[in-house]
């Protein structure tokens, strides 16, 4: 490898990128847009479930009960209706997810000790939201039951209700249980995968498409010089984009960064080498920019999104799919980046994942050097 | 390893097949130092394929190419340091400035930093691009682009130059300038192999190689080709009506070949003196008015047409 040829290739790539508006937009605007879109768009917290109420009694007691629903952040009582069909209509139209019907003998039955059944109609199209609605509703009713019991006991002249067991909960790493803290570091990983492979997927294909490859391979430049010369500028760009995304995660989305920057830098370097080499291999094989960019996106974005543990926890997947995830480099990086951000994990605990990334990086760079031949067709 | 006695370019039984299609069929050739060898032939005859095999850009199906004393298949990198190549399609970077393209290729060709400045100005002078150093290459007129491409291909002062249709799509004045450049380099000892399908350009070559359907059908200097390749004499016949005359002459036994050239006919016969009176009689008997019938020197186009029709007939038979 000769330095003057290597630096000539790097200089040429940088000049070309700096004069190509689409490339510049991808480098600058895409990370920003993706960070905002994913950072705000992907939420696992279920709050403000819309609720319709049909209170057939309309007593002091029933209104008091409904206040318990209104008091939590999980429910949002949108409307009170005065007939059953209106309730059904609201569920059909999707105006609410939960419809509550209070019977006409509510207060009387409560007074005599029940049983009172409050009807809850749930739109279970989205099973996840439905499950959450059910458990939240049950929790609200439990609390209300306790209030009634306490009052009843007090009236009987009894002492306080005994509840000797309490749970002392400490949430670690993501104290406020916010899904943003879990998602945003993952988004950084996804953006790196997409941008890294997308940009490099164009570099070799562009030379074939524009006919410049024929001149290039008639010179003494070696395949190694060509690869390194083309990847180094994108590596630097990739690191800058990573820094931009990490900065947004920390200062815009308020995700805590508890780890060491050196660990973060090391893992980002390995992961960038993986995605850049992958994009380069695709580019060598595809020979057209359109095909190359599509293949690169499908090969990196989808696995990084679905199989890395970004959305679906890997230990909840079927065993077979879990096996497949071991072949997805993003899986290892996803673990590392979340741990580094939230837990502040140091290298000894991440050794397995770092090693796996290093193996992928080595394998793909070797593949990239072998894939390219200085021959036409 | 380099043997200075051998010719700079040697092709031995070069064959290239693409599937069932034989693009190049056992081509043998040698080019000497300072020689300008022109590959002439119709599109798809195998000219570019041959050049690409000689440059090491395509792997031959069979045969051997020895360029600058090195076997191209075994030591392509040694060969690449000693040759300059200009492809059919413009293949410099349109989004780079003129000087950036020059510097880029100078680095790839290992031009030492000590002579870089001198080479840069040499190429700019040669291509007539002084004052255009910072023009974006894509905005140059095509003649200028071709000169720049040639300049970039010779930055490392190669001893052998391969040019694949270097003047296609270039205006006549730029073409002449381009050929002057080629001759200047040849005079300095550079071996030039150039493909073209412009007949007038063929006259600029020291030696021509006529390629048709992947095979060399004739080779020699333009003068040799014009004399030797055609058996018999060539007559120019101006007459009216042309179509009738064509029919009559085709049926006359002593006529070897007839072809329409503009508003006249070119007729090949074994002996001009004997044929002229007989042909005049035959034509006037059929009511053709002959205004002119005289022996002429064949052009390269005549040679080319005559050779390819002969080959075509062979191929069919």
Interface residues (C-beta under 8 A of the other chain):
Chain A: X2 X4 X5 X7 X8 X9 X11 X12 X15 X16 X19 X20 X210 X211 X212 X213 X214 X215 X216 X217 X218 X219 X220 X221 X222 X374 X375 X376 X377
Chain B: X52 X55 X56 X57 X58 X59 X76 X77 X80 X81 X83 X85 X86 X87 X89 X90 X91 X92 X93 X94 X95 X96 X100 X103 X104 X105 X107 X108 X109 X110 X113 X149 X152 X153
